Amino acid sequence: MMKKASIATLVASVAAQSDGQAMIAEIQNTPGVLWTAGNIAKLEGGTLKILAGVTPEAMAKRAEFAKSFQQPLTSMAMPESFDSETNWPHCAKVIGDIRDQSMCGCCWAFGAASAASDRLCIATNATAMVPLSAQDVCFGASDDGCQGGDIESPWDFIQSKGAVTGGQYQGTGPFGKGLCQDFSMVHCHHHGPQGDDPYPAEGTTGCPQQTSPPHETKCGTAAKAPHDNFNKDKWSFAGETGSASGVQAIQEAIMAGGPVETAFTVYMDFANYVSGVYHHVTGGMEGGHAVRIVGWGTDGGVKYWKVANSWNPHWGEKGYFRIKMGECGIDDQVTFSPANAKWSQGAAQSEIIV
């Protein structure tokens, strides 16, 4: 005889799948929809909220920033499309690195660590092409990074304290092993159709909800020279964290110095994203999610941002998604290191001159 708890779990699972199919049908039948929705592999209640790690207070602050931001006067003509990886091919390896935040709400740290890695490479003409550690940023800039944050404090941390190098879980990803602090949490299959994603679903034994570990001020046991000394491996930049709002100002910031961090309001239907230009169709708000804008383009007359997510390269459009400009607060505020910033490494703060 099946236990009552098992019956309840089964009923809840069937109901969730039924709700998911209804949402997909609604999206597909909406006139003018610009994106493709698919059935997610496992609909776990609350997991989208966990991954959407930008706090409500931080999202409200972004909206206020957008209202007060003074758009710069410029006559610069913007190209119809732009892609950072194509524009800076010598930094393509780091710009194209799609990471995985596991089942931890430190998207805010991933967006900053990834965009800072890109801008470091671009600013130094690929003299320094290393991924900066999301592990160091997430748990150094916050006492409990998995519980959320904002898109300003990680940049302030990198500027004032520096971030060591670090790649993906157990040295996976394009940079392999040997960096100072790789991300310590397992890969997960995130929201979206399973496809060829080999990782376990969120909430399962293989991908449990994570808690924030203490911030380590030493490199991991797998670190190798020249990345095995925590203090000497730190990268920081001079100058204040930059911010911009609105399409034109964000485009200028990207063209001047590379990808930037942003956040947007996540709705339930985003969990079903497969491809195309996302715009909100149905479902309630789940929270704020931080990501990295790498470029823009036009599809069928619709202007969009090209955005790198931190849900592994099997998700969406090979780890990316496109979102309609102005949608879900995506261009309310972005943050970044100054394009002309001088980056320095180690306790001696020896500068690499840009």
VOMIMI-331064 format. One record per residue (C-alpha): residue number from 1; residue in one letter; z, y, x. Coordinates in pm, 1 decimal. Example, Ala and Ser with C-alpha at 12.3 -4.5 7.8 and 13.67 -1.06 7.14 Angstrom:
BEGIN
<zati i="1" aa="A" z="780.0" y="-450.0" x="1230.0"/>
<zati i="2" aa="S" z="714.0" y="-106.0" x="1367.0"/>
END
This chain:
BEGIN
<zati i="1" aa="M" z="0.0" y="0.0" x="0.0"/>
<zati i="2" aa="M" z="-95.4" y="345.8" x="137.3"/>
<zati i="3" aa="K" z="199.2" y="573.6" x="208.4"/>
<zati i="4" aa="K" z="235.0" y="891.6" x="0.9"/>
<zati i="5" aa="A" z="194.2" y="1111.5" x="309.0"/>
<zati i="6" aa="S" z="-130.3" y="935.3" x="399.5"/>
<zati i="7" aa="I" z="-262.5" y="979.1" x="45.7"/>
<zati i="8" aa="A" z="-177.4" y="1348.4" x="52.6"/>
<zati i="9" aa="T" z="-350.1" y="1390.7" x="387.7"/>
<zati i="10" aa="L" z="-660.7" y="1211.0" x="260.9"/>
<zati i="11" aa="V" z="-672.5" y="1419.9" x="-57.0"/>
<zati i="12" aa="A" z="-635.6" y="1741.1" x="143.4"/>
<zati i="13" aa="S" z="-910.8" y="1633.2" x="381.2"/>
<zati i="14" aa="V" z="-1150.8" y="1549.6" x="96.5"/>
<zati i="15" aa="A" z="-1072.3" y="1880.8" x="-74.1"/>
<zati i="16" aa="A" z="-1132.7" y="2071.5" x="249.1"/>
<zati i="17" aa="Q" z="-1467.6" y="1900.4" x="303.1"/>
<zati i="18" aa="S" z="-1565.2" y="1977.6" x="-56.2"/>
<zati i="19" aa="D" z="-1473.8" y="2344.3" x="-8.0"/>
<zati i="20" aa="G" z="-1672.4" y="2346.6" x="316.4"/>
<zati i="21" aa="Q" z="-1983.9" y="2208.4" x="146.8"/>
<zati i="22" aa="A" z="-1951.5" y="2466.4" x="-129.2"/>
<zati i="23" aa="M" z="-1929.7" y="2746.2" x="127.3"/>
<zati i="24" aa="I" z="-2237.8" y="2618.7" x="310.7"/>
<zati i="25" aa="A" z="-2429.9" y="2602.7" x="-16.9"/>
<zati i="26" aa="E" z="-2325.8" y="2958.6" x="-101.1"/>
<zati i="27" aa="I" z="-2437.6" y="3083.6" x="240.3"/>
<zati i="28" aa="Q" z="-2769.2" y="2901.3" x="225.1"/>
<zati i="29" aa="N" z="-2840.3" y="3030.0" x="-125.6"/>
<zati i="30" aa="T" z="-2755.1" y="3393.5" x="-52.3"/>
<zati i="31" aa="P" z="-3069.4" y="3609.3" x="-62.8"/>
<zati i="32" aa="G" z="-3151.8" y="3767.7" x="270.8"/>
<zati i="33" aa="V" z="-2909.5" y="3559.1" x="475.7"/>
<zati i="34" aa="L" z="-3000.3" y="3584.4" x="845.8"/>
<zati i="35" aa="W" z="-2821.4" y="3282.2" x="989.2"/>
<zati i="36" aa="T" z="-2796.9" y="2906.2" x="956.6"/>
<zati i="37" aa="A" z="-2473.5" y="2741.8" x="843.6"/>
<zati i="38" aa="G" z="-2372.1" y="2382.7" x="905.2"/>
<zati i="39" aa="N" z="-2091.7" y="2150.1" x="811.2"/>
<zati i="40" aa="I" z="-1810.9" y="2167.5" x="1063.9"/>
<zati i="41" aa="A" z="-1705.3" y="1838.3" x="1219.3"/>
<zati i="42" aa="K" z="-1340.6" y="1868.5" x="1118.5"/>
<zati i="43" aa="L" z="-1201.8" y="2135.0" x="888.2"/>
<zati i="44" aa="E" z="-847.7" y="2190.1" x="1010.1"/>
<zati i="45" aa="G" z="-643.0" y="2440.7" x="816.3"/>
<zati i="46" aa="G" z="-530.4" y="2733.4" x="1027.9"/>
<zati i="47" aa="T" z="-719.4" y="2655.0" x="1348.6"/>
<zati i="48" aa="L" z="-958.1" y="2948.8" x="1313.3"/>
<zati i="49" aa="K" z="-656.1" y="3177.3" x="1277.6"/>
<zati i="50" aa="I" z="-509.0" y="3031.8" x="1598.7"/>
<zati i="51" aa="L" z="-825.9" y="3094.8" x="1798.2"/>
<zati i="52" aa="A" z="-867.1" y="3444.9" x="1657.4"/>
<zati i="53" aa="G" z="-607.7" y="3581.8" x="1896.0"/>
<zati i="54" aa="V" z="-644.6" y="3958.7" x="1863.4"/>
<zati i="55" aa="T" z="-339.8" y="4082.3" x="1674.1"/>
<zati i="56" aa="P" z="-368.7" y="4279.3" x="1348.1"/>
<zati i="57" aa="E" z="-209.4" y="4578.2" x="1522.0"/>
<zati i="58" aa="A" z="-473.6" y="4568.3" x="1795.9"/>
<zati i="59" aa="M" z="-755.5" y="4543.8" x="1540.3"/>
<zati i="60" aa="A" z="-617.4" y="4845.1" x="1352.5"/>
<zati i="61" aa="K" z="-596.5" y="5038.0" x="1679.2"/>
<zati i="62" aa="R" z="-965.0" y="4961.8" x="1749.3"/>
<zati i="63" aa="A" z="-1064.6" y="5096.7" x="1409.0"/>
<zati i="64" aa="E" z="-872.6" y="5418.2" x="1477.3"/>
<zati i="65" aa="F" z="-1037.2" y="5447.6" x="1818.5"/>
<zati i="66" aa="A" z="-1379.0" y="5428.7" x="1652.8"/>
<zati i="67" aa="K" z="-1290.4" y="5719.7" x="1423.1"/>
<zati i="68" aa="S" z="-1173.6" y="5942.9" x="1707.3"/>
<zati i="69" aa="F" z="-1426.1" y="5849.3" x="1976.8"/>
<zati i="70" aa="Q" z="-1647.0" y="6138.0" x="2084.1"/>
<zati i="71" aa="Q" z="-1998.4" y="6008.1" x="2125.6"/>
<zati i="72" aa="P" z="-2144.4" y="6129.4" x="2457.2"/>
<zati i="73" aa="L" z="-2443.4" y="6359.0" x="2443.7"/>
<zati i="74" aa="T" z="-2730.5" y="6172.7" x="2601.5"/>
<zati i="75" aa="S" z="-3105.6" y="6158.0" x="2593.5"/>
<zati i="76" aa="M" z="-3123.1" y="5811.1" x="2747.0"/>
<zati i="77" aa="A" z="-3376.4" y="5591.5" x="2569.7"/>
<zati i="78" aa="M" z="-3244.4" y="5244.1" x="2495.7"/>
<zati i="79" aa="P" z="-3474.1" y="4943.4" x="2531.2"/>
<zati i="80" aa="E" z="-3527.2" y="4734.7" x="2220.5"/>
<zati i="81" aa="S" z="-3375.6" y="4433.7" x="2394.9"/>
<zati i="82" aa="F" z="-3153.7" y="4380.2" x="2696.5"/>
<zati i="83" aa="D" z="-2990.2" y="4074.2" x="2850.6"/>
<zati i="84" aa="S" z="-2742.6" y="4106.0" x="3137.7"/>
<zati i="85" aa="E" z="-2826.4" y="3764.6" x="3281.8"/>
<zati i="86" aa="T" z="-3193.8" y="3857.7" x="3304.5"/>
<zati i="87" aa="N" z="-3131.3" y="4210.5" x="3426.5"/>
<zati i="88" aa="W" z="-2901.8" y="4096.7" x="3708.5"/>
<zati i="89" aa="P" z="-3048.3" y="3756.5" x="3807.8"/>
<zati i="90" aa="H" z="-2842.0" y="3746.9" x="4128.4"/>
<zati i="91" aa="C" z="-2530.6" y="3732.4" x="3905.3"/>
<zati i="92" aa="A" z="-2677.2" y="3494.1" x="3645.3"/>
<zati i="93" aa="K" z="-2447.1" y="3209.1" x="3747.3"/>
<zati i="94" aa="V" z="-2130.9" y="3398.0" x="3659.0"/>
<zati i="95" aa="I" z="-2274.3" y="3587.6" x="3359.2"/>
<zati i="96" aa="G" z="-2397.4" y="3259.4" x="3209.0"/>
<zati i="97" aa="D" z="-2059.4" y="3087.1" x="3250.4"/>
<zati i="98" aa="I" z="-1942.5" y="2997.6" x="2897.1"/>
<zati i="99" aa="R" z="-1574.0" y="2908.3" x="2900.2"/>
<zati i="100" aa="D" z="-1339.2" y="2724.3" x="2663.4"/>
<zati i="101" aa="Q" z="-1007.3" y="2870.0" x="2543.9"/>
<zati i="102" aa="S" z="-886.7" y="2530.5" x="2413.9"/>
<zati i="103" aa="M" z="-658.0" y="2551.6" x="2107.3"/>
<zati i="104" aa="C" z="-486.2" y="2865.9" x="2233.0"/>
<zati i="105" aa="G" z="-519.4" y="3219.7" x="2098.8"/>
<zati i="106" aa="C" z="-596.2" y="3383.8" x="2434.1"/>
<zati i="107" aa="C" z="-951.4" y="3488.8" x="2349.2"/>
<zati i="108" aa="W" z="-840.2" y="3840.8" x="2446.7"/>
<zati i="109" aa="A" z="-783.1" y="3722.7" x="2806.3"/>
<zati i="110" aa="F" z="-1102.8" y="3516.5" x="2820.1"/>
<zati i="111" aa="G" z="-1316.8" y="3810.6" x="2708.7"/>
<zati i="112" aa="A" z="-1167.6" y="4031.8" x="2978.6"/>
<zati i="113" aa="A" z="-1164.7" y="3774.7" x="3260.4"/>
<zati i="114" aa="S" z="-1526.6" y="3681.0" x="3193.1"/>
<zati i="115" aa="A" z="-1658.3" y="4036.9" x="3158.4"/>
<zati i="116" aa="A" z="-1459.2" y="4146.3" x="3465.7"/>
<zati i="117" aa="S" z="-1613.0" y="3858.5" x="3664.0"/>
<zati i="118" aa="D" z="-1957.7" y="3979.3" x="3560.4"/>
<zati i="119" aa="R" z="-1887.5" y="4341.2" x="3647.8"/>
<zati i="120" aa="L" z="-1730.6" y="4244.7" x="3982.0"/>
<zati i="121" aa="C" z="-2046.3" y="4055.4" x="4075.8"/>
<zati i="122" aa="I" z="-2275.7" y="4336.6" x="3961.2"/>
<zati i="123" aa="A" z="-2069.9" y="4610.1" x="4132.5"/>
<zati i="124" aa="T" z="-2072.6" y="4423.1" x="4464.8"/>
<zati i="125" aa="N" z="-2439.0" y="4316.6" x="4440.9"/>
<zati i="126" aa="A" z="-2326.0" y="3952.2" x="4422.5"/>
<zati i="127" aa="T" z="-2120.2" y="3978.4" x="4742.2"/>
<zati i="128" aa="A" z="-1831.8" y="3862.8" x="4524.8"/>
<zati i="129" aa="M" z="-1963.1" y="3613.1" x="4270.1"/>
<zati i="130" aa="V" z="-1651.8" y="3431.0" x="4150.4"/>
<zati i="131" aa="P" z="-1500.1" y="3366.0" x="3808.1"/>
<zati i="132" aa="L" z="-1171.3" y="3548.9" x="3762.2"/>
<zati i="133" aa="S" z="-895.4" y="3332.9" x="3619.8"/>
<zati i="134" aa="A" z="-831.8" y="3343.7" x="3244.7"/>
<zati i="135" aa="Q" z="-515.4" y="3144.7" x="3322.2"/>
<zati i="136" aa="D" z="-379.1" y="3422.9" x="3543.5"/>
<zati i="137" aa="V" z="-478.9" y="3697.4" x="3299.3"/>
<zati i="138" aa="C" z="-362.1" y="3524.4" x="2980.3"/>
<zati i="139" aa="F" z="-15.1" y="3435.8" x="3102.7"/>
<zati i="140" aa="G" z="28.9" y="3720.3" x="3350.7"/>
<zati i="141" aa="A" z="-61.5" y="4003.2" x="3113.0"/>
<zati i="142" aa="S" z="150.3" y="3854.3" x="2832.3"/>
<zati i="143" aa="D" z="471.4" y="3654.6" x="2795.3"/>
<zati i="144" aa="D" z="307.4" y="3440.5" x="2525.5"/>
<zati i="145" aa="G" z="-68.9" y="3470.4" x="2563.4"/>
<zati i="146" aa="C" z="-155.5" y="3187.1" x="2324.8"/>
<zati i="147" aa="Q" z="-1.6" y="3388.2" x="2042.6"/>
<zati i="148" aa="G" z="-250.1" y="3670.1" x="2076.6"/>
<zati i="149" aa="G" z="-303.4" y="4006.2" x="2241.1"/>
<zati i="150" aa="D" z="-539.1" y="4304.3" x="2256.4"/>
<zati i="151" aa="I" z="-847.3" y="4406.0" x="2454.9"/>
<zati i="152" aa="E" z="-688.5" y="4675.6" x="2670.9"/>
<zati i="153" aa="S" z="-386.9" y="4508.9" x="2837.1"/>
<zati i="154" aa="P" z="-588.7" y="4239.7" x="3020.1"/>
<zati i="155" aa="W" z="-799.8" y="4508.5" x="3189.1"/>
<zati i="156" aa="D" z="-488.3" y="4706.3" x="3278.6"/>
<zati i="157" aa="F" z="-345.3" y="4386.8" x="3430.0"/>
<zati i="158" aa="I" z="-657.9" y="4324.6" x="3638.0"/>
<zati i="159" aa="Q" z="-662.4" y="4688.3" x="3750.4"/>
<zati i="160" aa="S" z="-293.6" y="4707.9" x="3847.1"/>
<zati i="161" aa="K" z="-198.7" y="4350.2" x="3943.1"/>
<zati i="162" aa="G" z="-533.3" y="4190.0" x="4016.2"/>
<zati i="163" aa="A" z="-661.2" y="3852.2" x="3897.0"/>
<zati i="164" aa="V" z="-710.8" y="3546.6" x="4113.9"/>
<zati i="165" aa="T" z="-1016.8" y="3324.6" x="4093.7"/>
<zati i="166" aa="G" z="-1021.4" y="3037.8" x="3848.5"/>
<zati i="167" aa="G" z="-1271.3" y="2829.7" x="3658.9"/>
<zati i="168" aa="Q" z="-1262.3" y="2587.9" x="3373.2"/>
<zati i="169" aa="Y" z="-1030.3" y="2295.8" x="3300.2"/>
<zati i="170" aa="Q" z="-1000.1" y="2063.0" x="3600.3"/>
<zati i="171" aa="G" z="-1287.5" y="2230.5" x="3781.3"/>
<zati i="172" aa="T" z="-1548.9" y="2174.5" x="3513.3"/>
<zati i="173" aa="G" z="-1808.1" y="2445.4" x="3466.3"/>
<zati i="174" aa="P" z="-2066.2" y="2591.5" x="3705.1"/>
<zati i="175" aa="F" z="-1822.1" y="2684.2" x="3983.9"/>
<zati i="176" aa="G" z="-1658.1" y="2343.5" x="4022.0"/>
<zati i="177" aa="K" z="-1323.5" y="2284.0" x="4189.8"/>
<zati i="178" aa="G" z="-1137.8" y="2465.6" x="4465.2"/>
<zati i="179" aa="L" z="-1056.3" y="2798.9" x="4296.6"/>
<zati i="180" aa="C" z="-701.0" y="2932.7" x="4277.0"/>
<zati i="181" aa="Q" z="-603.3" y="2891.0" x="3910.3"/>
<zati i="182" aa="D" z="-833.9" y="2698.9" x="3676.4"/>
<zati i="183" aa="F" z="-754.0" y="2706.3" x="3305.3"/>
<zati i="184" aa="S" z="-488.6" y="2441.9" x="3245.0"/>
<zati i="185" aa="M" z="-571.2" y="2349.4" x="2884.6"/>
<zati i="186" aa="V" z="-814.7" y="2083.0" x="2768.6"/>
<zati i="187" aa="H" z="-1165.5" y="2137.6" x="2636.5"/>
<zati i="188" aa="C" z="-1195.3" y="2124.4" x="2258.0"/>
<zati i="189" aa="H" z="-1468.8" y="2085.6" x="2001.9"/>
<zati i="190" aa="H" z="-1451.1" y="2414.5" x="1816.9"/>
<zati i="191" aa="H" z="-1571.8" y="2511.6" x="1472.5"/>
<zati i="192" aa="G" z="-1931.9" y="2425.7" x="1404.0"/>
<zati i="193" aa="P" z="-2142.8" y="2111.6" x="1359.9"/>
<zati i="194" aa="Q" z="-2055.0" y="1844.3" x="1612.8"/>
<zati i="195" aa="G" z="-2403.4" y="1814.5" x="1761.6"/>
<zati i="196" aa="D" z="-2381.5" y="1700.9" x="2123.5"/>
<zati i="197" aa="D" z="-2030.3" y="1841.6" x="2176.2"/>
<zati i="198" aa="P" z="-1836.7" y="1564.2" x="2356.5"/>
<zati i="199" aa="Y" z="-1493.6" y="1720.1" x="2315.6"/>
<zati i="200" aa="P" z="-1219.6" y="1625.1" x="2063.4"/>
<zati i="201" aa="A" z="-1168.4" y="1830.6" x="1749.1"/>
<zati i="202" aa="E" z="-894.2" y="2088.9" x="1723.8"/>
<zati i="203" aa="G" z="-565.1" y="1957.3" x="1595.8"/>
<zati i="204" aa="T" z="-629.1" y="1602.0" x="1710.5"/>
<zati i="205" aa="T" z="-440.9" y="1411.6" x="1979.4"/>
<zati i="206" aa="G" z="-706.1" y="1510.7" x="2231.9"/>
<zati i="207" aa="C" z="-687.8" y="1879.4" x="2142.9"/>
<zati i="208" aa="P" z="-338.3" y="1971.9" x="2025.3"/>
<zati i="209" aa="Q" z="-219.0" y="2323.8" x="1952.0"/>
<zati i="210" aa="Q" z="-113.0" y="2472.6" x="2283.7"/>
<zati i="211" aa="T" z="193.6" y="2667.4" x="2386.3"/>
<zati i="212" aa="S" z="193.6" y="2927.0" x="2662.6"/>
<zati i="213" aa="P" z="307.1" y="2799.8" x="3003.2"/>
<zati i="214" aa="P" z="502.4" y="3019.9" x="3246.4"/>
<zati i="215" aa="H" z="292.5" y="3248.3" x="3463.4"/>
<zati i="216" aa="E" z="250.9" y="3088.4" x="3805.1"/>
<zati i="217" aa="T" z="229.8" y="3310.8" x="4112.0"/>
<zati i="218" aa="K" z="76.3" y="3042.4" x="4326.0"/>
<zati i="219" aa="C" z="-254.7" y="2861.6" x="4338.2"/>
<zati i="220" aa="G" z="-300.8" y="2513.6" x="4193.0"/>
<zati i="221" aa="T" z="-292.8" y="2197.7" x="4401.3"/>
<zati i="222" aa="A" z="-672.4" y="2164.0" x="4381.4"/>
<zati i="223" aa="A" z="-730.6" y="2510.5" x="4534.1"/>
<zati i="224" aa="K" z="-909.3" y="2521.4" x="4868.0"/>
<zati i="225" aa="A" z="-966.0" y="2790.5" x="5129.7"/>
<zati i="226" aa="P" z="-1045.7" y="3073.2" x="5089.2"/>
<zati i="227" aa="H" z="-894.2" y="3052.7" x="4739.6"/>
<zati i="228" aa="D" z="-564.9" y="2879.4" x="4819.2"/>
<zati i="229" aa="N" z="-352.8" y="3188.6" x="4884.8"/>
<zati i="230" aa="F" z="-246.2" y="3354.6" x="4558.6"/>
<zati i="231" aa="N" z="-185.5" y="3707.0" x="4694.1"/>
<zati i="232" aa="K" z="-496.9" y="3715.9" x="4910.0"/>
<zati i="233" aa="D" z="-715.8" y="3579.2" x="4629.9"/>
<zati i="234" aa="K" z="-636.9" y="3863.9" x="4386.5"/>
<zati i="235" aa="W" z="-923.0" y="4093.8" x="4278.4"/>
<zati i="236" aa="S" z="-853.3" y="4438.3" x="4131.6"/>
<zati i="237" aa="F" z="-1048.3" y="4757.2" x="4064.5"/>
<zati i="238" aa="A" z="-977.1" y="5125.7" x="4111.0"/>
<zati i="239" aa="G" z="-986.4" y="5362.6" x="3815.4"/>
<zati i="240" aa="E" z="-878.5" y="5350.5" x="3453.3"/>
<zati i="241" aa="T" z="-997.2" y="5098.4" x="3195.4"/>
<zati i="242" aa="G" z="-1305.9" y="5230.8" x="3019.0"/>
<zati i="243" aa="S" z="-1363.1" y="5229.3" x="2642.7"/>
<zati i="244" aa="A" z="-1660.4" y="5307.7" x="2424.3"/>
<zati i="245" aa="S" z="-1750.5" y="5295.2" x="2056.8"/>
<zati i="246" aa="G" z="-2078.3" y="5288.6" x="1867.3"/>
<zati i="247" aa="V" z="-2411.3" y="5130.9" x="1944.8"/>
<zati i="248" aa="Q" z="-2552.2" y="5390.2" x="2185.4"/>
<zati i="249" aa="A" z="-2235.0" y="5428.5" x="2394.1"/>
<zati i="250" aa="I" z="-2187.8" y="5051.9" x="2420.7"/>
<zati i="251" aa="Q" z="-2548.4" y="4998.1" x="2522.6"/>
<zati i="252" aa="E" z="-2510.8" y="5262.1" x="2793.4"/>
<zati i="253" aa="A" z="-2189.6" y="5100.1" x="2921.0"/>
<zati i="254" aa="I" z="-2358.8" y="4759.0" x="2946.4"/>
<zati i="255" aa="M" z="-2670.1" y="4893.3" x="3117.6"/>
<zati i="256" aa="A" z="-2456.6" y="5087.4" x="3365.6"/>
<zati i="257" aa="G" z="-2220.7" y="4810.3" x="3470.8"/>
<zati i="258" aa="G" z="-2264.1" y="4482.6" x="3285.3"/>
<zati i="259" aa="P" z="-2104.1" y="4291.8" x="2995.1"/>
<zati i="260" aa="V" z="-1807.3" y="4437.5" x="2807.6"/>
<zati i="261" aa="E" z="-1521.7" y="4298.1" x="2600.4"/>
<zati i="262" aa="T" z="-1502.3" y="4356.8" x="2226.5"/>
<zati i="263" aa="A" z="-1335.7" y="4210.8" x="1919.1"/>
<zati i="264" aa="F" z="-1445.2" y="4160.1" x="1560.4"/>
<zati i="265" aa="T" z="-1299.1" y="4056.8" x="1227.5"/>
<zati i="266" aa="V" z="-1344.5" y="3683.4" x="1171.9"/>
<zati i="267" aa="Y" z="-1408.4" y="3555.8" x="821.1"/>
<zati i="268" aa="M" z="-1399.6" y="3194.5" x="705.5"/>
<zati i="269" aa="D" z="-1776.7" y="3157.6" x="700.4"/>
<zati i="270" aa="F" z="-1798.8" y="3221.0" x="1075.7"/>
<zati i="271" aa="A" z="-1663.4" y="2867.5" x="1124.5"/>
<zati i="272" aa="N" z="-1994.1" y="2737.1" x="986.7"/>
<zati i="273" aa="Y" z="-2217.9" y="2935.3" x="1223.0"/>
<zati i="274" aa="V" z="-2500.8" y="2734.9" x="1382.2"/>
<zati i="275" aa="S" z="-2762.9" y="2991.2" x="1481.2"/>
<zati i="276" aa="G" z="-2928.3" y="3316.4" x="1381.2"/>
<zati i="277" aa="V" z="-2792.8" y="3667.6" x="1334.8"/>
<zati i="278" aa="Y" z="-2445.8" y="3640.8" x="1183.4"/>
<zati i="279" aa="H" z="-2325.5" y="3869.6" x="908.1"/>
<zati i="280" aa="H" z="-2036.1" y="3810.0" x="671.8"/>
<zati i="281" aa="V" z="-2141.1" y="3633.5" x="351.6"/>
<zati i="282" aa="T" z="-1835.7" y="3467.4" x="199.2"/>
<zati i="283" aa="G" z="-1474.3" y="3371.2" x="259.0"/>
<zati i="284" aa="G" z="-1156.4" y="3557.1" x="339.0"/>
<zati i="285" aa="M" z="-1046.6" y="3722.7" x="661.2"/>
<zati i="286" aa="E" z="-895.8" y="3494.5" x="926.7"/>
<zati i="287" aa="G" z="-805.9" y="3741.4" x="1201.8"/>
<zati i="288" aa="G" z="-947.3" y="3922.6" x="1503.7"/>
<zati i="289" aa="H" z="-1139.3" y="3746.6" x="1780.8"/>
<zati i="290" aa="A" z="-1218.6" y="3884.3" x="2128.2"/>
<zati i="291" aa="V" z="-1555.1" y="3807.2" x="2289.1"/>
<zati i="292" aa="R" z="-1799.9" y="3941.7" x="2548.7"/>
<zati i="293" aa="I" z="-2115.0" y="4139.2" x="2462.5"/>
<zati i="294" aa="V" z="-2389.7" y="4057.8" x="2713.7"/>
<zati i="295" aa="G" z="-2690.5" y="4225.9" x="2552.8"/>
<zati i="296" aa="W" z="-2882.7" y="4306.3" x="2237.4"/>
<zati i="297" aa="G" z="-3215.4" y="4259.6" x="2062.8"/>
<zati i="298" aa="T" z="-3405.7" y="4268.1" x="1734.3"/>
<zati i="299" aa="D" z="-3491.1" y="3974.7" x="1508.4"/>
<zati i="300" aa="G" z="-3720.3" y="4041.0" x="1212.0"/>
<zati i="301" aa="G" z="-3635.0" y="4409.6" x="1226.6"/>
<zati i="302" aa="V" z="-3259.9" y="4342.4" x="1234.5"/>
<zati i="303" aa="K" z="-3076.1" y="4479.9" x="1537.2"/>
<zati i="304" aa="Y" z="-2812.6" y="4249.0" x="1684.4"/>
<zati i="305" aa="W" z="-2569.0" y="4206.7" x="1971.0"/>
<zati i="306" aa="K" z="-2590.4" y="3897.4" x="2190.7"/>
<zati i="307" aa="V" z="-2233.7" y="3776.6" x="2235.6"/>
<zati i="308" aa="A" z="-2076.9" y="3511.5" x="2459.2"/>
<zati i="309" aa="N" z="-1797.8" y="3316.9" x="2288.4"/>
<zati i="310" aa="S" z="-1520.2" y="3116.0" x="2457.6"/>
<zati i="311" aa="W" z="-1565.5" y="2798.1" x="2252.9"/>
<zati i="312" aa="N" z="-1762.4" y="2598.3" x="2518.1"/>
<zati i="313" aa="P" z="-2142.0" y="2591.0" x="2568.2"/>
<zati i="314" aa="H" z="-2199.4" y="2326.6" x="2299.6"/>
<zati i="315" aa="W" z="-2100.5" y="2570.2" x="2023.0"/>
<zati i="316" aa="G" z="-2348.2" y="2798.4" x="1841.3"/>
<zati i="317" aa="E" z="-2653.7" y="2903.8" x="2040.0"/>
<zati i="318" aa="K" z="-2549.2" y="2733.6" x="2366.3"/>
<zati i="319" aa="G" z="-2213.1" y="2907.6" x="2358.9"/>
<zati i="320" aa="Y" z="-2349.7" y="3240.3" x="2232.0"/>
<zati i="321" aa="F" z="-2393.3" y="3394.1" x="1890.6"/>
<zati i="322" aa="R" z="-2587.1" y="3690.7" x="1765.2"/>
<zati i="323" aa="I" z="-2425.8" y="3934.4" x="1524.6"/>
<zati i="324" aa="K" z="-2574.5" y="4223.5" x="1331.2"/>
<zati i="325" aa="M" z="-2490.2" y="4560.1" x="1486.0"/>
<zati i="326" aa="G" z="-2209.6" y="4730.8" x="1295.4"/>
<zati i="327" aa="E" z="-2091.8" y="4404.0" x="1140.5"/>
<zati i="328" aa="C" z="-1721.5" y="4311.0" x="1118.9"/>
<zati i="329" aa="G" z="-1614.4" y="4597.3" x="1346.0"/>
<zati i="330" aa="I" z="-1799.2" y="4443.8" x="1641.7"/>
<zati i="331" aa="D" z="-1884.9" y="4786.0" x="1786.6"/>
<zati i="332" aa="D" z="-1566.1" y="4974.5" x="1695.3"/>
<zati i="333" aa="Q" z="-1439.1" y="4956.9" x="2053.6"/>
<zati i="334" aa="V" z="-1530.8" y="4781.7" x="2376.9"/>
<zati i="335" aa="T" z="-1336.6" y="4778.0" x="2704.3"/>
<zati i="336" aa="F" z="-1452.9" y="4741.2" x="3063.8"/>
<zati i="337" aa="S" z="-1396.4" y="4836.2" x="3426.8"/>
<zati i="338" aa="P" z="-1577.8" y="5156.3" x="3534.0"/>
<zati i="339" aa="A" z="-1936.2" y="5097.7" x="3645.9"/>
<zati i="340" aa="N" z="-1866.2" y="5284.5" x="3969.0"/>
<zati i="341" aa="A" z="-1527.0" y="5120.2" x="4029.6"/>
<zati i="342" aa="K" z="-1445.2" y="4999.9" x="4377.0"/>
<zati i="343" aa="W" z="-1316.6" y="4643.4" x="4376.9"/>
<zati i="344" aa="S" z="-1069.6" y="4519.6" x="4634.1"/>
<zati i="345" aa="Q" z="-922.9" y="4182.5" x="4723.5"/>
<zati i="346" aa="G" z="-587.6" y="4064.9" x="4847.0"/>
<zati i="347" aa="A" z="-253.5" y="4216.0" x="4936.7"/>
<zati i="348" aa="A" z="-417.9" y="4442.7" x="5194.9"/>
<zati i="349" aa="Q" z="-647.7" y="4583.0" x="4921.7"/>
<zati i="350" aa="S" z="-943.2" y="4587.0" x="5160.6"/>
<zati i="351" aa="E" z="-1225.0" y="4754.3" x="4972.3"/>
<zati i="352" aa="I" z="-1573.8" y="4631.5" x="4911.1"/>
<zati i="353" aa="I" z="-1773.4" y="4952.4" x="4902.6"/>
<zati i="354" aa="V" z="-2013.5" y="4972.9" x="4612.2"/>
END
